[in-house]
Amino acid sequence: MVGTVPAMYPEWLGDRTFTETHNVRFPYIAGEMANGIAGVDFVVAMARAEMLAFFGAAGLSLPRLEHAVDRLRTDLAGRPNWGVNLIHHPADPEMENQVAARLIRGRVPKISLSAFMDVTPAVVRCAASGLRTDPAGRIVRPIALFAKVSRPDLAELFLSPPPAELVRSLVERGELTEDEGRLATRVPIAEDITVEADSGGHTDGRPLVAVLPAVLAMARKRNPGVRVGAAGGLGDPAAVAAAFALGAAYVVTGTVNQMSVEADISDETKVLLAQAGVADVAMAPAADMFELGAKVQVLRRGTMFAAKAARLHRLYTEHSALEEIAAAVRESLEREVFGLPLDEVWKQTEEYWSDRAPAELLRAQSDPKHRMALTFRWYLGNATTWALRGDIGRKADFQLWCGPAAGAFNDWVEGSFLADPRQRTVTQIARNLLQGAAVLTRVHHLRTCGVRFPVEAYNFRPRRLA
Ligand SMILES: Cc1cc2nc3c(=O)[nH]c(=O)nc-3n(C[C@H](O)[C@H](O)[C@H](O)COP(=O)(O)O)c2cc1C
């Protein structure tokens, strides 16, 4: 006898208060994916499998959001383990307020906040609406807030109560009651903080091993009752086991779920994603923050999007107006990037913005560089639409947010039932990642007792889990 370790269950890998508080069996969240890629079917499947999922509301119109919330409330009646993403709209605070109002009115039980660099009125309304005390004087929160951050200072912001003056102004405007305002200053904005390391889509690109311990240390000092979860790069059981070993209360996956049956994106893109290796990703300019030079992580293999979008950004930084770009270069852009004459691109751009934000067009009239940015953003925006719809004629332009986790996942599932796209349900992906993480954790414990294992012991094969 060298040593013994007791049985280990995926249910116990994370923080037990996470599963108790959120009424789930597993410490696992399938991450929000914009444009409804994490759609209603996706969230319903996860909630029914006793895990947590957030609807990907970013980029959707208010009517589509309302429709989705109605369906989720009906399909998941009586279940509290689902939520919706509220993404920061720095250029359109009214849209942010409108989304927040819909989520509060729709009695969405959980809201995940993302891309916030500061506390906004919309965040405070979500945090404070419905706060009350129970007969024992404890504060009851009808909406659980999750904040996604990639830096300790931002985590600290959400671990604190909202700024008193912001609360006061919402009370004065009648958007919060006196009681809600009073209670809001006594609780942290969020009690679950997701640390997002290098990931698909918008990312600060920090390694999980550096940033998660830093946020955990800060949270333990500031507010030991809150839970800190891990996201970014989790594509196989070893990565999930490592996140829990670092101290994550729960894990969040994103990229791997885009390949799931339930992900609301074309089958053509799922085939491309299924061929990715860990190095088949690249950084590309982000459509929403193109002018600022912000980047998103995308799939590189099988699509030219990253290279073409980078070319557009380079031209944007080197010129003050479209008219400054040499005729031969313009022609090659029309042929190789836009697939349309630039005049036609501008016509479609005008139609798009005149509906959504006519102020952008006004600005473009007097600012030719802004006009160039809007023209180039036509390509970035459409590249997502072509991928969502599976427009085969524009396959070389698909913009697919994707992190290295896709490659890790593809390597791991090769030769197993999860290699078949039709079997890749979001719940089987989740259950296998967790089961594998539990097995690997146990193997590691035994290894520290001096037990030697053959290499196969480290290779958990996916299996159908009920
Ligand atoms: C296609 C796609 C869309 C995403 N959209 C959003 C979003 O709208 N809001 C958000 O907070 N995170 C979004 N994310 C990030 C995920 O929720 C998750 O935090 C991240 O993907 C985890 O890292 P991973 O990609 O390495 O798994 C998106 C990720 C992907 C791959």
The ligand as a Tripos MOL2 file, in Angstrom:
@<TRIPOS>MOLECULE
LIG
   31    33     1     0     0
SMALL
NO_CHARGES

@<TRIPOS>ATOM
      1 C1        -18.0730   32.9880  -30.5150 C.3       1 LIG1
      2 C2        -17.8620   33.6060  -29.1730 C.ar      1 LIG1
      3 C3        -18.6690   34.6640  -28.7810 C.ar      1 LIG1
      4 C4        -18.5000   35.2420  -27.5230 C.ar      1 LIG1
      5 N1        -19.3340   36.2690  -27.1370 N.ar      1 LIG1
      6 C5        -19.2340   36.7800  -25.8900 C.ar      1 LIG1
      7 C6        -20.1250   37.7840  -25.4210 C.ar      1 LIG1
      8 O1        -20.9980   38.2400  -26.1370 O.2       1 LIG1
      9 N2        -19.9950   38.2200  -24.1430 N.ar      1 LIG1
     10 C7        -19.0430   37.7280  -23.3060 C.ar      1 LIG1
     11 O2        -18.9620   38.1220  -22.1490 O.2       1 LIG1
     12 N3        -18.1680   36.7880  -23.7310 N.ar      1 LIG1
     13 C8        -18.2470   36.3040  -24.9780 C.ar      1 LIG1
     14 N4        -17.3790   35.3230  -25.3810 N.ar      1 LIG1
     15 C9        -16.3980   34.7990  -24.4130 C.3       1 LIG1
     16 C10       -16.9470   33.5310  -23.7290 C.3       1 LIG1
     17 O3        -18.1210   33.7980  -23.0200 O.3       1 LIG1
     18 C11       -15.9210   32.9530  -22.7550 C.3       1 LIG1
     19 O4        -15.6590   33.8440  -21.7050 O.3       1 LIG1
     20 C12       -14.6200   32.6460  -23.4650 C.3       1 LIG1
     21 O5        -14.8780   32.1230  -24.7310 O.3       1 LIG1
     22 C13       -13.8130   31.6540  -22.6630 C.3       1 LIG1
     23 O6        -12.5810   31.3910  -23.2700 O.3       1 LIG1
     24 P1        -12.3630   30.2430  -24.3840 P.3       1 LIG1
     25 O7        -12.8630   30.8470  -25.6510 O.co2     1 LIG1
     26 O8        -10.9020   30.0540  -24.4000 O.co2     1 LIG1
     27 O9        -13.1630   29.0600  -23.9490 O.co2     1 LIG1
     28 C14       -17.4980   34.7560  -26.6530 C.ar      1 LIG1
     29 C15       -16.6800   33.7160  -27.0690 C.ar      1 LIG1
     30 C16       -16.8390   33.1350  -28.3090 C.ar      1 LIG1
     31 C17       -15.9450   32.0150  -28.7180 C.3       1 LIG1
@<TRIPOS>BOND
     1     1     2 1
     2     2     3 ar
     3     2    30 ar
     4     3     4 ar
     5     4     5 ar
     6     4    28 ar
     7     5     6 ar
     8     6     7 ar
     9     6    13 1
    10     7     8 2
    11     7     9 ar
    12     9    10 ar
    13    10    11 2
    14    10    12 ar
    15    12    13 ar
    16    13    14 ar
    17    14    15 1
    18    14    28 ar
    19    15    16 1
    20    16    17 1
    21    16    18 1
    22    18    19 1
    23    18    20 1
    24    20    21 1
    25    20    22 1
    26    22    23 1
    27    23    24 1
    28    24    25 2
    29    24    26 1
    30    24    27 1
    31    28    29 ar
    32    29    30 ar
    33    30    31 1
@<TRIPOS>SUBSTRUCTURE
     1 LIG1         1 GROUP 0 **** ****
